[in-house]
């Protein structure tokens, strides 16, 4: 598992930048503070708006890349979009885009997000005790909210070092209907061929939304999006993929706005996932799902949130054509990732209760049913799980709030990293489980600055990530199950980057562990210390500058220590890694609404190299020079 992540960084790479029209920074800063500090659904929720992300050095303007800067988030390897959240491995961290589940949100090799930033209104990271509407993930959940349709025509184009992007949106039928189209296309193949003829890299994505207001309170819409990534080695005789994957979603929805600010949504989703592995194993998934969600204020103190969702996944896997029929390891993987049908049904009920001024409680209960079958076997199995959750915010002073979150979460068996179409078939041994808890305090400081300190303790049962074992699978298939934990302290001091002077300091002190049978160990990707600092300044006259530093203590060196013998006093760790990101922007206003912007951004500007298991990796440097414009 660990070698899979290493393979993704042993390649030179280039990168990207994103910008968009800039409203008044001070006015926008006020809006952001209201969203983040007063209206969030759960104490374990951290929100970043589009403007904050755009100014964050190292995020390259992409909302979903920005989560790596938040407390409690531990990177697996620098430059890769796979994160541990409070000890939960990447495969247990969910991504949900406006209610639609997706397998990943980043292009290969640290590339941009698969959705154009102009479509995203905000990004939320739920670390623990999240609302009952979110589920089927045993770790944290990252959600993205789409911006409301805009009838006034607008657009944006970008031309960067290795890709081009476009976004356009506008209305028709006197504004009752809107249409939005966006996408990116890379021309990295020619660049990689010039650098190394044996490598090829390609990616592209698209997004489209059409919405129509039947009445002032009723809307129908269709949101379609997809992404394609291909990274392979070329030779005279064949092309061998290292990372070849794609996914597509079509979400048809009906929305009705109710009295007192309520909202009802009914949606039907169709999807397709496809991955070709390094040994030419071909995995495909056809997905069909439906969901309903009702959010309704009942009175001034109580809001209701109820709903359900159903999903079916049909997996088709073609074994590797190069497999030795007598190879029990390959046969074990064929059995683990076999052709089958999986299903899930969920129902939830939650409340936002404000019994007295300054006190907000979010109780909820979610029930999930899992089903797993096969086309050629009669070993169908199922499981049912109930997840109670509770989060609470108590204002004990005008400037001080206490934050608490507690809940359980279940998830079907998963891989170490989310790979479309590759989902283990091990439900007969039960789903993965987690108990998530945190307690903290939030203090409002002068100059619209906020300090949050959280203590968290998560327990993970029956994990299937395999992060702490290199034992191969053999028939009969036995998926290694492990007991895990993540505990630590998070410190987050911030002033909105959308202000003229803003920034943050984020520090996480934590310990992640794994136990398989009687063998206890520090988790393979455990980092004791993760420190992030950022500063952004609006210099006036269209000039904006920012810098960001990131320091990560080393992970255990598996080659010198060995997974089975990890103890506090005997862990040999790789050296500490740090990187420094910078961003400069010059913006010109054209006419009343137009803009042209030149952005220079460099991730790891000091060319530092990371050490993993004693191996010095190539420097992951992402230089970005982009010229963009729009209205």
C-alpha positions in Angstrom: 0.0 0.0 0.0 2.7 2.4 1.0 4.7 1.7 -2.2 1.6 2.7 -4.2 1.9 6.3 -2.9 5.6 6.3 -3.4 5.2 5.4 -7.1 3.0 8.5 -7.6 5.7 11.0 -6.6 8.8 9.5 -8.3 8.1 11.7 -11.3 8.9 15.4 -12.2 5.8 17.6 -12.3 4.5 21.0 -13.1 1.4 22.8 -11.8 -1.4 25.3 -11.9 -2.9 28.5 -10.6 -6.4 29.8 -10.3 -7.9 33.2 -9.8 -11.3 34.9 -10.1 -13.0 38.3 -9.9 -12.2 40.0 -6.6 -14.9 41.8 -4.6 -14.0 44.3 -1.9 -11.7 42.4 0.4 -12.9 44.0 3.7 -16.6 43.5 2.8 -16.0 39.9 1.9 -14.0 39.3 5.0 -17.0 40.3 7.1 -19.2 37.8 5.2 -16.6 35.0 5.7 -16.4 35.5 9.5 -20.2 35.2 9.8 -20.2 31.9 7.8 -17.3 30.4 9.7 -18.0 31.6 13.2 -21.8 31.9 13.6 -23.6 29.7 11.1 -21.7 26.5 10.9 -23.7 23.3 11.5 -21.3 21.5 13.8 -18.4 22.4 16.1 -16.1 20.0 14.2 -16.8 21.8 10.9 -14.2 24.2 9.4 -15.3 26.3 6.4 -13.2 28.0 3.8 -14.8 30.2 1.2 -13.8 30.7 -2.5 -11.9 33.9 -1.9 -9.9 32.6 1.0 -8.8 29.6 -1.1 -7.9 31.7 -4.1 -5.4 33.7 -1.9 -4.0 30.7 -0.1 -0.4 30.0 -1.3 0.1 26.4 -2.3 -3.6 25.7 -2.9 -3.3 26.8 -6.6 -6.7 28.4 -6.3 -8.5 25.0 -6.0 -10.9 24.7 -3.0 -10.4 21.0 -2.3 -6.6 21.3 -2.3 -6.9 23.8 0.6 -8.0 21.2 3.1 -4.3 20.2 3.5 -3.8 23.5 5.4 -6.4 22.8 8.1 -5.7 21.4 11.6 -6.1 17.7 12.1 -5.2 17.0 8.5 -1.9 15.0 8.1 -0.5 14.6 4.6 0.6 11.1 3.5 3.3 12.5 1.2 4.0 16.1 0.1 2.4 16.9 -3.2 -0.1 14.0 -3.1 -3.8 14.8 -2.5 -4.2 12.0 0.0 -4.7 13.0 3.6 -5.2 11.4 7.0 -7.8 13.2 9.1 -7.4 12.8 12.8 -5.8 9.3 12.2 -8.3 8.1 9.6 -6.6 6.9 6.4 -7.3 8.5 3.0 -9.6 5.6 2.0 -11.9 6.4 5.0 -12.1 10.1 4.2 -15.2 11.0 2.1 -15.7 13.5 -0.7 -19.2 14.8 -1.3 -19.9 17.5 -4.0 -23.3 19.1 -3.4 -24.7 15.8 -2.1 -23.0 13.6 -4.8 -20.4 11.1 -3.6 -17.2 11.1 -5.7 -14.1 8.9 -5.4 -11.6 11.7 -5.5 -11.4 15.5 -6.0 -7.9 15.9 -7.5 -6.2 15.1 -10.7 -3.1 12.8 -10.7 0.3 13.9 -9.5 -0.8 16.8 -7.3 -2.8 18.4 -10.1 -5.8 20.8 -9.8 -9.2 19.9 -8.5 -11.6 18.1 -10.9 -14.2 20.9 -10.6 -13.7 24.5 -11.8 -13.4 26.8 -8.8 -16.0 29.2 -10.1 -18.7 26.6 -9.5 -17.7 26.1 -5.8 -19.2 28.4 -3.1 -17.4 26.9 -0.1 -15.6 23.9 1.2 -16.3 22.3 4.6 -14.1 19.8 6.5 -16.1 17.8 9.0 -13.6 16.1 11.4 -15.9 14.4 13.9 -19.5 14.2 15.1 -20.8 15.5 11.8 -24.5 15.9 10.9 -26.5 12.8 10.4 -27.0 13.6 6.7 -23.3 12.6 6.1 -22.3 9.0 6.5 -20.9 5.8 5.2 -17.3 7.1 5.9 -15.4 6.0 9.1 -13.2 9.1 8.9 -13.7 12.8 8.2 -15.9 14.1 5.4 -15.0 16.9 2.9 -18.0 18.6 1.3 -18.2 21.2 -1.4 -21.2 23.4 -2.0 -22.1 24.7 -5.4 -22.7 28.4 -5.9 -26.3 29.4 -6.7 -27.1 29.7 -10.4 -26.5 33.3 -11.7 -28.8 34.6 -14.5 -26.3 37.4 -15.4 -23.9 36.3 -18.0 -20.3 35.9 -16.8 -17.2 33.9 -17.8 -13.6 33.2 -17.2 -10.7 31.7 -19.2 -7.2 30.6 -18.2 -4.1 29.7 -20.1 -1.4 28.2 -18.0 1.8 26.3 -18.4 0.3 22.9 -19.0 -3.5 23.3 -19.3 -6.3 25.6 -20.4 -9.6 26.2 -18.7 -12.9 27.9 -19.4 -16.1 28.7 -17.4 -19.2 30.5 -18.6 -22.6 30.9 -17.0 -25.7 32.9 -17.8 -29.5 33.0 -18.0 -32.3 32.5 -20.5 -36.1 32.9 -20.6 -35.8 36.2 -18.7 -33.7 34.7 -16.0 -35.9 31.7 -15.1 -33.4 29.4 -16.5 -29.6 29.3 -16.2 -26.8 27.3 -17.8 -23.2 26.9 -16.7 -20.4 25.1 -18.5 -16.8 24.6 -17.4 -13.8 22.4 -17.9 -10.0 22.0 -18.2 -7.8 20.3 -20.8 -4.2 19.6 -20.3 -1.5 19.5 -23.0 1.0 17.9 -20.7 1.7 15.0 -23.1 3.9 17.1 -25.3 5.8 18.6 -22.3 6.4 15.2 -20.7 7.5 13.7 -24.0 10.1 16.5 -24.4 11.4 16.0 -20.8 11.2 12.2 -20.9 9.9 10.3 -24.0 9.1 7.3 -21.8 6.4 9.2 -19.8 3.0 10.4 -20.7 0.5 12.4 -18.6 -2.9 13.6 -19.5 -5.9 14.9 -17.6 -9.2 16.7 -18.4 -12.5 17.4 -16.7 -15.8 19.0 -17.5 -18.8 20.4 -15.6 -22.3 21.4 -16.8 -25.4 22.6 -15.0 -28.7 23.6 -16.3 -31.4 24.9 -14.0 -35.0 26.1 -14.5 -37.3 27.8 -12.0 -40.8 26.3 -12.6 -42.2 28.8 -10.0 -40.5 31.1 -7.5 -40.4 28.2 -5.1 -39.7 25.2 -7.4 -36.6 24.4 -9.5 -35.4 21.5 -11.6 -31.8 21.1 -12.5 -29.2 18.7 -14.0 -25.6 18.7 -12.9 -23.1 16.6 -14.8 -19.4 16.4 -14.3 -16.5 14.1 -14.8 -12.7 13.7 -14.8 -10.1 11.7 -16.6 -6.5 11.0 -15.6 -3.8 9.0 -17.5 -0.2 8.6 -16.4 1.8 5.8 -18.1 5.2 4.7 -19.3 5.7 4.4 -23.0 7.9 2.0 -25.0 8.3 0.9 -28.5 6.1 -2.2 -27.9 3.4 -1.1 -25.4 2.0 1.5 -23.0 1.9 0.5 -19.4 -0.4 2.6 -17.2 0.7 3.7 -13.7 -2.4 5.6 -12.9 -5.3 5.5 -15.4 -8.7 6.4 -14.0 -11.9 8.3 -14.8 -15.3 8.9 -13.3 -18.5 10.6 -14.4 -21.7 11.7 -12.6 -25.1 13.0 -13.7 -27.3 14.3 -10.9 -30.9 15.2 -11.7 -32.6 17.1 -8.9 -35.8 18.8 -7.9 -35.7 21.6 -5.2 -38.6 23.2 -3.4 -38.2 26.1 -1.0 -40.6 25.9 1.9 -42.0 28.3 4.5 -39.7 29.7 7.1 -36.5 29.0 5.1 -37.1 25.2 4.6 -35.9 23.3 1.6 -36.8 19.9 0.1 -34.5 18.2 -2.4 -35.2 14.9 -4.3 -32.4 13.7 -6.6 -31.4 10.8 -8.8 -27.8 10.1 -9.7 -26.1 7.9 -12.3 -22.3 7.3 -12.3 -19.5 5.4 -13.9 -16.0 4.8 -12.5 -13.1 3.1 -14.4 -9.6 2.3 -13.4 -6.7 0.4 -15.1 -4.1 -0.8 -12.7 -0.3 -1.2 -13.3 -0.8 -4.9 -14.0 -3.6 -4.1 -16.5 -6.4 -5.2 -14.2 -9.5 -3.4 -15.5 -12.1 -2.3 -12.9 -15.4 -0.7 -13.8 -18.3 0.5 -11.6 -21.8 1.5 -12.7 -23.7 3.4 -10.0 -27.3 4.4 -9.6 -28.6 6.3 -6.5 -31.5 8.4 -5.3 -31.8 10.6 -2.2 -34.2 12.9 -0.5 -33.4 15.6 2.1 -35.8 17.9 4.0 -34.5 20.8 6.0 -37.2 22.7 7.9 -37.1 25.2 10.8 -39.9 24.1 13.2 -39.7 27.2 15.3 -37.1 29.8 16.4 -35.2 27.3 18.4 -35.4 24.0 16.5 -34.5 23.0 12.9 -35.3 19.6 11.4 -33.1 17.6 9.0 -34.4 14.3 7.8 -33.8 12.2 4.7 -32.8 8.9 3.1 -30.6 7.7 0.2 -30.3 4.5 -1.7 -27.3 3.4 -3.9 -26.4 0.4 -6.0 -22.9 -0.3 -7.4 -22.3 -2.9 -10.1 -18.6 -3.9 -10.2 -17.0 -5.5 -13.2 -13.3 -6.5 -12.9 -11.2 -8.0 -15.6 -8.2 -9.9 -14.1 -4.7 -9.1 -15.3 -3.9 -10.9 -18.6 -0.3 -11.3 -17.4 -1.3 -13.3 -14.2 0.2 -16.7 -13.6 -2.7 -19.1 -13.0 -0.8 -20.7 -10.2 0.0 -17.4 -8.5 -2.0 -17.5 -5.2 -1.3 -13.8 -4.5 -2.8 -12.7 -7.8 -5.7 -15.1 -7.3 -6.3 -13.6 -3.9 -6.6 -10.1 -5.3 -8.9 -11.4 -8.0 -11.2 -12.8 -5.4 -11.0 -9.6 -3.2 -11.9 -7.3 -6.1 -14.3 -9.6 -7.8 -17.3 -8.9 -10.0 -20.4 -8.3 -7.9 -23.2 -6.0 -6.9 -23.1 -3.9 -3.8 -26.0 -1.8 -2.3 -26.5 0.6 0.5 -29.6 2.2 2.1 -29.6 5.0 4.6 -32.1 7.0 6.7 -31.3 9.8 9.1 -32.9 12.3 11.4 -31.1 15.3 12.9 -31.9 18.5 14.7 -30.3 21.9 15.3 -31.6 22.9 18.7 -30.9 26.3 20.3 -32.5 25.9 23.8 -31.1 29.1 25.2 -29.1 32.0 23.6 -25.5 31.0 23.1 -26.2 27.2 23.2 -26.5 25.1 20.0 -26.9 21.3 20.1 -26.9 19.1 17.0 -28.2 15.6 17.9 -28.7 13.1 15.1 -29.2 9.4 14.3 -28.2 7.7 11.1 -29.0 4.1 10.2 -27.2 2.4 7.2 -27.8 -1.0 5.7 -25.1 -2.6 3.5 -25.5 -5.4 1.0 -22.8 -7.3 -0.9 -23.4 -10.0 -3.5 -21.8 -11.6 -6.6 -22.8 -12.7 -10.1 -21.3 -16.1 -9.9 -21.4 -16.9 -6.2 -24.1 -17.4 -3.6 -22.3 -15.8 -0.7 -24.3 -12.6 -0.5 -24.0 -10.9 2.8 -25.3 -7.8 4.6 -24.9 -5.6 7.6 -26.9 -2.9 9.5 -25.3 -0.1 11.5 -26.7 2.7 13.6 -24.7 5.9 14.2 -25.8 8.3 16.9 -24.1 11.7 16.9 -24.1 14.8 19.0 -22.2 18.1 18.7 -22.6 21.1 21.0 -21.5 24.8 21.1 -21.8 26.7 24.4 -21.0 30.4 24.6 -19.7 31.0 28.1 -18.5 34.6 27.4 -19.1 37.1 24.6 -15.7 36.0 23.2 -15.4 32.4 24.4 -17.2 29.2 23.2 -16.9 25.6 24.3 -17.0 23.0 21.5 -17.8 19.3 21.9 -18.5 16.5 19.3 -19.2 12.8 19.8 -20.4 10.2 17.4 -19.9 6.9 15.7 -19.5 6.1 12.0 -19.5 3.0 9.8 -18.1 2.2 6.4 -17.9 -0.7 4.0 -14.5 -2.2 3.5 -12.2 0.2 1.6 -8.7 0.6 0.2 -5.8 2.6 1.7 -6.4 5.3 -0.9 -9.7 5.9 -2.9 -9.3 4.2 -6.3 -12.4 4.3 -8.5 -13.8 0.8 -9.0 -11.4 -1.0 -6.6 -13.5 -1.7 -3.5 -12.7 -4.8 -1.5 -15.4 -7.4 -1.2 -15.0 -8.3 2.5 -18.4 -7.3 4.0 -18.8 -10.8 5.4 -16.4 -9.8 8.1 -18.4 -6.7 8.9 -18.1 -2.9 8.1 -15.3 -0.7 9.5 -16.3 1.3 12.6 -15.1 4.4 14.3 -15.8 6.3 17.5 -15.0 10.0 17.1 -14.8 12.5 20.0 -13.4 16.0 20.5 -13.6 18.9 23.0 -12.3 22.4 22.6 -12.5 26.1 23.1 -12.8 29.0 20.6 -11.8 32.5 21.6 -12.5 35.7 19.6 -9.5 37.9 19.7 -9.1 41.6 18.7 -8.8 42.5 15.0 -11.3 39.8 13.9 -8.9 37.0 14.8 -10.0 33.7 16.2 -8.2 31.0 18.2 -9.5 27.4 18.4 -7.9 24.6 20.5 -9.3 21.1 20.2 -8.4 17.8 21.9 -9.5 14.7 19.9 -9.6 11.0 20.5 -10.7 8.6 17.7 -10.9 4.8 17.8 -11.1 2.8 14.6 -12.2 -0.8 14.5 -11.9 -3.5 11.8 -9.9 -1.1 9.5 -9.1 -2.6 6.0 -6.5 -0.1 4.8 -3.6 -2.5 5.2 -1.3 0.5 5.9 0.8 -1.5 8.5 1.2 -4.7 6.7 3.0 -5.8 3.5 1.7 -9.4 3.7 0.3 -10.5 0.4 -3.2 -11.9 0.0 -3.6 -15.6 -0.8 -6.6 -17.9 -1.2 -8.7 -18.2 0.7 -8.8 -14.4 0.9 -8.1 -12.9 4.3 -8.2 -9.1 4.4 -6.0 -7.9 7.2 -8.2 -6.1 9.8 -6.7 -3.7 12.3 -7.6 -1.7 15.4 -6.5 1.9 15.1 -6.5 5.2 17.0 -5.8 8.8 16.5 -5.5 11.2 19.3 -3.9 14.7 19.7 -4.3 18.4 20.1 -5.1 21.0 17.4 -4.3 24.7 17.5 -5.8 27.1 14.9 -5.1 30.8 15.0 -6.6 32.7 12.0 -7.6 35.9 10.4 -9.4 35.6 7.1 -7.1 35.7 4.1 -9.8 37.7 2.3 -8.9 40.7 4.4 -6.1 43.2 3.5 -3.8 41.4 5.9 -4.7 37.9 6.9 -3.2 34.5 7.7 -3.2 31.6 10.0 -1.1 29.3 12.2 -2.2 25.7 12.3 -0.5 23.1 14.5 -1.4 19.5 15.1 0.3 17.3 17.8 -0.9 13.7 17.4 -0.2 10.0 17.5 -1.8 7.4 15.3 -1.5 3.7 16.1 -2.4 0.3 14.6 -2.8 -3.1 16.2 -3.2 -6.4 14.2 -3.9 -9.3 16.5 -1.4 -8.9 19.4 1.0 -6.8 17.4 0.8 -3.0 18.2 2.5 -0.4 16.2 2.7 3.2 15.4 0.7 3.8 12.2 2.9 3.8 9.0 2.0 7.4 8.2 2.1 8.8 11.7 3.5 12.3 12.0 3.8 13.6 15.5 4.0 17.3 14.5 2.4 19.2 11.6 2.8 22.9 11.5 1.4 25.3 8.9 1.7 29.1 8.7 0.4 31.5 6.0 0.4 35.3 5.5 -1.4 37.2 2.8 -1.3 40.9 2.1 -3.2 43.1 -0.3 -0.6 45.7 -1.3 -3.1 47.9 -3.2 -3.3 48.8 -6.9 -4.1 45.2 -7.8 -1.0 43.6 -6.1 -1.5 40.7 -3.7 1.3 38.7 -2.2 1.3 35.7 0.1 3.6 33.0 1.6 3.1 29.8 3.4 5.3 27.4 5.3 4.6 23.8 6.2 6.7 21.6 8.5 6.1 17.9 9.0 7.9 15.6 11.3 9.0 12.3 9.7 7.0 9.1 9.5 8.3 5.8 10.9 11.0 4.2 8.7 9.5 0.8 8.0 12.8 -0.6 6.5 14.8 0.1 9.7 12.1 -0.5 12.3 9.6 -3.0 10.9 5.9 -2.6 11.4 5.6 -5.3 14.1 8.2 -3.8 16.4 7.1 -0.2 16.6 7.2 1.0 20.2 7.5 4.6 21.5 11.1 4.1 22.4 12.2 2.1 19.3 10.7 4.0 16.3 13.2 5.1 13.8 11.8 8.1 11.9 12.7 9.7 8.6 13.9 13.3 8.8 11.6 16.3 9.3 10.4 17.8 6.0 9.5 21.4 5.4 8.4 23.4 2.3 7.8 27.0 1.5 5.2 28.2 -0.9 4.8 31.7 -2.4 2.1 33.5 -4.5 2.1 36.9 -6.3 -0.8 38.3 -8.2 -1.3 41.4 -10.3 -4.9 42.2 -11.3 -6.2 44.8 -13.8 -9.8 45.8 -14.0 -11.3 46.0 -17.5 -14.4 48.1 -18.0 -16.9 47.7 -15.2 -16.9 43.9 -14.6 -14.0 42.5 -16.5 -10.5 41.6 -15.2 -7.2 40.3 -16.3 -4.9 38.7 -13.8 -1.3 37.4 -13.9 -0.5 34.9 -11.1 2.9 33.4 -10.2 2.7 30.7 -7.6 5.3 28.1 -6.5 4.8 25.1 -4.2 8.0 24.1 -2.5 9.9 27.1 -3.8 13.1 26.0 -1.9 13.2 22.7 -3.8 13.3 20.6 -0.6 13.3 16.9 -0.9 11.3 14.4 1.3 12.8 11.2 2.8 10.5 8.1 3.0 11.9 4.9 4.4 15.4 6.3 4.0 14.8 7.0 0.3 15.4 10.6 -0.8 12.6 11.4 -3.2 12.9 13.9 -6.1 11.8 17.4 -5.1 8.1 18.0 -5.6 8.1 21.5 -7.0 4.9 22.9 -8.6 5.7 26.2 -10.5 2.6 28.0 -11.8 2.4 30.9 -14.1 -1.1 31.7 -15.3 -2.8 34.5 -17.3 -6.5 34.6 -16.7 -9.4 36.9 -17.5 -13.2 37.1 -17.2 -16.3 39.0 -16.3 
